[in-house]
Amino acid sequence: MATKPNAPSLPLEGIRVMDVTHIVAGPFCSMILADMGAEVIKIERPVIGERGRSNGPFIDGEDGASVSARYLGLNRNKKSVALDLRDPRCKAAFERMVKESDILLDNWGPGALRRLGLGYDVLKELNPALIYTSLTGYGDPEGPAPGPYSDWPANNPCVQGMGGWMTVTGEPGGGPQMVGDNIGDSVPGVWAALGTMMALEARHRTGEGAFVDMAMYDCMATHMTSTMPFYQATGMVSGRERNNMLSAQLALKAKDGYVVLAGAGGPEKWKVLWRFMDREDLIEDDRYLGIGVSGDFYMNNFVPELEAWTSVRTKAEVASQLTEIGYSMGIVQDQADLDQCPHLEARGMFINGGNNLGGMFRTLNTPIKIAGAAETPNIQPPFLGANNEEILCSIGGVSQEDLELMQSDGVI
């Protein structure tokens, strides 16, 4: 008799995550796990919740309630339990929940859980199979690899600066500049998810949990994938100069914005481009074939000649035509362009994240695509404490009577 094929599933179904994180980096990590099917339980402070709930801009409902757009963008597919871990009853419930969980994510800051009597030594005793992932600015001061900065607090601008990114971003001759979005949070969030998955895979073989010590600084420094090898090979520090422009061009003006001409290649490829632009006269000058020229020559000579052609055409025309002759092209897009991108739409990259107020909140989906897997879930972010009864009266071991008393005492 033929058997029915297994129903599609997600890779982390059956995995329970205690999410003791806030703001961006930690919630970004736990969102990845939730999108992949894990049961993610946010542990938040009663009344005010995690700090990300107070970050604007806010979306307002007809009844006057409001919710943070930042919070909505990072907390889909999760549950929320409000617990004051300074209260012995809440701490006991938390410890029982740890015993029933696979992963605990923490980015409350160096030593925050330890000061509550919930350091890794205690967590490991409660659940030897627990994967404890600590995401801090510079590494846990009592983790496997403490450093001289481990007690420092950190955020997105700090680790962009410390990690070398601000040195190579911005205009030549200008001051250090941040990359415009929170990559100092989201990049470490991705690495924290990866580290957690590595530890979980090791547990499949050994049955033992692990302490995963993730530092935002480490993650950002690791992504200096061109400038650090260049320094090691030459001893020269890369800044915002334009000496590499022939292999990694800047944006060029089009009629309606900018395009990116990337990785032009050697002289033969430049010949193809100049012929296509009806500028065969430039082929006779080796400098316009990229031979022995500086970044300044590129900016002051190449760019004006290229823009004489690109600036009278639309972004789409330039990108399409130069792609056809073998160039790697991109269009410089803003958030409005991304929101209307047909390619992202076709890739299933947009979902309604919900806004808890009955409206739409269009947000970006997880980029992980696994053939044959179930679609990623799409459960709107939870109200603060929305799952108190469900979680605390099950794995938290709290009776209904005690739950009501804890509610009246304001500790949940």
N, C-alpha and C positions, 0 to 999 in steps of 0.2 A: 504494500500500500504506500502510495506516495505521501511524503511528509511535507507539511507546510514549511516554507523557508522561514528562518528567524526574522521577526519583525525588526526593521531598522532601529538602531539605538545610537546613543552618543557614548564616546569613550569613557567618560567619567561617571556614568550612571552608577548609583550605589555607593559613591564616595561622599562622605560628609565632611564639610569644612566649617570650622569655627573661625569667623572672620572678625578679628579684633583690629580693624584698620580704619583709617579716616582720610579725608582730603582726596588725594588723587592716586598716588603711587600704589598703596595697598588696595583700595577699591578697584583700580584698573586690573591688578593681578587677580583678585577674586572674581571679577567679572568674566575674565577669560575662563576660569574654572567653571563658573556657573553656566556660561554659554555652552560649554562642553558637557553639560549634564550633571555636574556635581550639585549636591544640596548645600548651599552656602547660607549660613546663619550669621547675620550681622549682630554683633554684641555692641549695644550703644548705651550711652548715658541716658537715664530717665529724663523726661521733660524736654531737654534740648537736643538729644541725639548726637550723632557724630558731627564733627565740625563742618563737613562738606554740606550739610543741610542749610547752613547759614550763609553760604557763598552765593552772591548774585551773579547774573541777573535772575529774577524770579518770574515765574508764570503764575498769574492770578486767576482764580476761579470766580464763578458768578456769586458764590456765597462769601467772598472776601478772603477765602483761604489762599495761600500761596505756597509754591514749592520751588526749590532751587533748580535751575536748569542744569547746573554742574552736577548736582546730585542725581538728577534723572539720567544724565548721560553715562553714569558710571555704576549704577546699582540695579540694573534690571536682573531678573531671574534670581533674586535673593529673598531671604526672609529676615525679619527684624525682631530681635528680643532686646528689651530695655532692662539693664541690670546695673545696679550700683554695687560694684565688686568690693566696696569698702564694708558693705553690710554682710555679716556672717552667713545669713540665709542665702543671699545672692551668690556669695563665693562658694558655698557648698553646692548649690545648684550648678554653677559653672563647672566645678570639679567633676560632678557627675556627668555633665555634658561632654567634657574632655574625654572621659572614659569611653564614651560611645562614638567618638569621632575619629577620623583618619588624619586630618590635617588641622593645624592651628596657624593662621596667618596673623602677624603682629607688626604694625608700624606705628604704635603709639609713642615711640621714642626710646632711646637707650635706657634699659632698666625699668621701664614703666611697670611691666607685669611683675618683675622681680620685687619691686617695692610693695606690691600687694601680696607678697608671699606666694607668687605663682611663677617663679623662675623655672628654667628648663629642668633643673634637678627635681623639682616638685612635679612638673608635668610628666616627666619620664617615669617617675614612680607611679603616678596615676595611670598612665597608659604607655607601656614600653614600646608599643607599635606606632606611637604618634609621630607624625612628621611636623616638627615645629619650625616654621619659616619666619625668621626675624628680618625685617627690611628696615634698615636705619640709614642715616646719612653716610657714616664712615665705618660701619661694622659694629657688631655688638661688643662692648668692652669686656664682657665675660664669655665671649664666643670662642671659636677655635682659632681665630687669627686677629687678636686685638692690635690696634695701632695707636700712635700718639694722638690721632684726631678722633678716636672712637667715642669720646664723651661729647663731642660737638653736636649741636643740633644742625639740621640742614634742610634745604628746600630746593625747588627747581633752579632758581638763579644761582644759589651757592654751588651746586654740583655742575651746572653748566660752566661756571667760571673755573672751579677747581679742576674739572675734567678736561680743560683745554679747548672747549668749543668756542668760547667767546673770543679767544685769540685769533681764530681763523674765520670769524663771521663779521661782516660789515664792510664798509668802504675802505679802500686803501688810504692809509694815513689817518684814519679815524680811530676812535677809541674802541675798546672791546664792546661787543654787542651780543645780546642773547638771540638765540633762535626763537621765533615768535610764539611758539606754543609750548606746552608743558612737557617737552621731551625729557627734561631732567626728572620727571615723575614717571612718564609712561614707558620710557626705555627700561628703567629699573623694574617697573611693574611686569614687563614681559620676561625679563631675566628671572625675577622671583618666581613666576609661574613655571618657567623652564626648570629652575633648580628644584622646585617642589616636585615636579614630575619625575626628575632624575632620582630623587630620594624615594619616591613612591615605587618606581621601577626596581630599585635596589631592595626595597622591602618585600617585593614579590618573591625575591630569591632567598632573603635571609629571615624574613619575618620581623625584623627589627626596625624601629623608627629611627629618626635622625634629627639633628639640629642643623638647619640650613641657614647660614649666616650670610645675608645679602647686604651689600653696601651700595648705595646710590652712586657714590663717587667711583667705586670700582667699575660699575656698569658703564658710566659715561666715559671713563678713560679707555675702557676696552674698545669703544667704538671710534677711537682715533685711528682708523684702519689704514689711512694713507699717510698722515703726517708723522706718526710715530715711526713707522718703517723708514720714511724719508730721513728723519732725524738720525736714526741708528746708522743708516748707510752713509750720510754725509756730514753729520755733526751740525747741520744747519737747522735753525728753528723756522718753521713755516708761520707766516703771519697772514696779512690780508693783501699781500702783493699779488700781481697778476702774472707771475712767471709761468704758471701752468695753464694759461688760457688756451693754448693751442690744442690741448688734450681734454680740457673740460671747460667749454665756453660758458660765458655768462648769457643772460637773457638778451634777446635782440628785439627791437621795437617792430611791431606790426601795426597795421592800420587801426586795430581795435584792442591793442594790448601788447603782450610780449610772448615770444616763443623761446625755447631753449634749443640751441644747436650743440649737441654734446659729442665729444670724442670724434673730432673731424678726421683724424688719421694722418697719413703721410702725404707727400707731394702729389701722387697720382689721384688721390681722392679730392684734393683741392682743385686739380685741373678739371675734374668732372663738374665740380660745383661752379667754377668760374665760367666754364662753357655754357652750363645750363642758364646762368644769369647773364649771358651775352657779354661777358667781360674777358674775352680771350686775351686782350691786351695785357692783363695782369699776369698771365701765365709766363710771360717773358721775364718777369722779375722774380727771382728765387725767393725773395722775402715774402711774397704772397703765396708761396708754396710751403711756408712754415720753415724755411731753411735758415738757421742762424739768426732768428729774430727774438726780441725780448717781449715781455708782457706789455711794456709801454707801446711798442710798435703795433702789437695786436690791437690794443685799445684805441690807439690814435689813428690807425690806418685800416686794419682789417674791418673793424666794427663799422666805421662809416661806409665802407664799400658794400658790406653785407646789408646794412640797413637801408641803403639806397634802393635795394630790391625788395626787402621784406616790408618796409614801412608803407608801401603802396598796395599791400595785399593783406587780407584778413589773417588772423591766427590760424584758422582752419585751413585756408589755402596754402599758407607757407608750410605748415606741418605736413599736410598731405603731399604736396609736390616734392618736398625735399626727402620725405620718407621713401617716395617712389624711386628716387635715384640713389638710395642706399644710405641715407643719413639717419642717425638716431635723433629723433625730434621729440620735443615735449611742448605742451602749451602751459604757460603760467596761469594757474587758476586760483581764484579766491574762493571763499566759503560758498558764495552764491553759485558759482560755477560747479563746485563739487555737488551741491544739493540737487542740481539739475543734470548731472552727468549721465548720459544714456548707458555708458559702459558700466559704471557702478550699479545702475539700476538692473542691468542684465545679469550682473554677478550676484544679485541678491544682497547688496551691501546696505540697503535701507530697510529699517523696520520702524514701526510705531512703538516707541518706548513707553507710551502712556505718560500721563502727568498727574495721576491720582485725583484729578479734578474732572475727569470725564472728557478730556480733550485729546488732541493729537500732539505728539512730540516726536518728530521725525529725527531719528538718530542713526548712527552708523552701526552696522552689524559686525560680528566677529569676522575677521578675514580668513579664518581657517575653513577650508572646504575639503571634506572627506567623502570620496565617492562611496555611495551605498549607505552612508550614515543617515540618521534621522535629521530633520531640520533642527536648527538651534531653537531652543525655547524662546518665548517672547512674553514673559510675565512682567508687568510693570513694577517699578521699584516700590518697596513696601512703605507704608506709613510707619512711623516710629512705634515699635512695640506691637506691630500687627500680629505677630505670631507668638506672643507671650504664652497664651494658654496652650496652644498646640505643642510648643517645644518644652516649656517648663513643666507641664503636667505629664509629659512622656519621658524623654531622656533626662530632663532636669530633676525628676523625682519629687516634684512639688505637688502637694495635695491641693484640691480645689479650695479648701478652707484656708490653707496657708497662702495660696495665690491671692485670694481676696484681701487677706490681712496685709500682705506685702504691697498690694496696690494702694490700700488705704494709708500705708506708711510712706508712700511715695518713693520706694526703692526699686520699683519696676515700672 
